[in-house]
Amino acid sequence: MAIHYPENNLKILDYNRVLKTLNDIPTEDFLARVSDSYEVRLKGEGESKKPSEKFESSLLLGGKWYSIRVK
């Protein structure tokens, strides 16, 4: 099944996921585990929270925003 829309009528919305707990894993350990598969970078002040590239996601952890990108 397929459908066609003009580009000016198409808007792709964010797809967000929420984890309520890290099961008592310290933040540093969680980031270290994530770093096995992703490049993790702390986002700077004023930097957009939304991902800017393909294969990039944003992560809010401990009140800080991180950029994570698949290795």
C-alpha positions as CSV (number, residue, x, y, z in Angstrom):
1,M,0.0,0.0,0.0
2,A,1.4,3.4,-0.9
3,I,0.3,7.1,-0.9
4,H,1.8,10.2,-2.5
5,Y,1.8,13.6,-0.8
6,P,3.3,16.8,-2.1
7,E,6.6,17.7,-0.2
8,N,5.1,20.9,1.1
9,N,2.3,18.9,2.8
10,L,4.6,16.5,4.5
11,K,6.0,16.9,8.0
12,I,7.9,14.1,9.8
13,L,7.5,14.4,13.5
14,D,9.9,13.5,16.3
15,Y,9.8,9.9,17.6
16,N,10.7,10.1,21.3
17,R,11.3,7.3,23.9
18,V,11.4,7.7,27.6
19,L,13.3,5.5,30.1
20,K,12.0,6.2,33.7
21,T,15.0,4.5,35.4
22,L,18.5,3.2,34.7
23,N,18.0,0.5,37.3
24,D,20.5,2.0,39.7
25,I,23.3,2.2,37.0
26,P,25.4,5.3,37.7
27,T,25.3,7.9,34.9
28,E,29.0,7.5,34.1
29,D,28.6,3.7,33.7
30,F,25.5,4.1,31.5
31,L,27.4,6.5,29.2
32,A,30.4,4.2,29.1
33,R,28.1,1.3,28.0
34,V,26.4,3.5,25.4
35,S,29.9,4.5,24.2
36,D,30.5,0.9,23.1
37,S,28.1,1.4,20.1
38,Y,27.7,5.2,19.9
39,E,29.9,8.3,19.8
40,V,28.7,10.3,22.8
41,R,29.2,14.1,22.9
42,L,27.9,16.6,25.5
43,K,25.9,19.3,23.7
44,G,26.9,22.9,24.2
45,E,24.8,25.7,25.6
46,G,22.4,27.1,23.0
47,E,23.0,24.1,20.7
48,S,19.8,22.6,19.3
49,K,18.5,19.6,21.2
50,K,17.3,18.0,18.0
51,P,19.5,15.7,16.0
52,S,21.1,17.4,13.0
53,E,22.4,14.3,11.0
54,K,21.4,10.9,9.9
55,F,22.1,8.2,12.5
56,E,22.3,10.8,15.3
57,S,20.0,10.9,18.3
58,S,19.7,13.2,21.3
59,L,19.8,12.0,24.9
60,L,18.8,13.9,28.0
61,L,20.5,12.4,31.1
62,G,21.0,14.0,34.5
63,G,19.7,17.3,33.2
64,K,22.4,17.4,30.4
65,W,21.8,16.9,26.7
66,Y,24.1,14.6,24.7
67,S,24.4,13.8,21.1
68,I,24.8,10.1,20.3
69,R,25.8,8.9,16.9
70,V,26.0,5.3,15.7
71,K,29.7,4.2,15.3
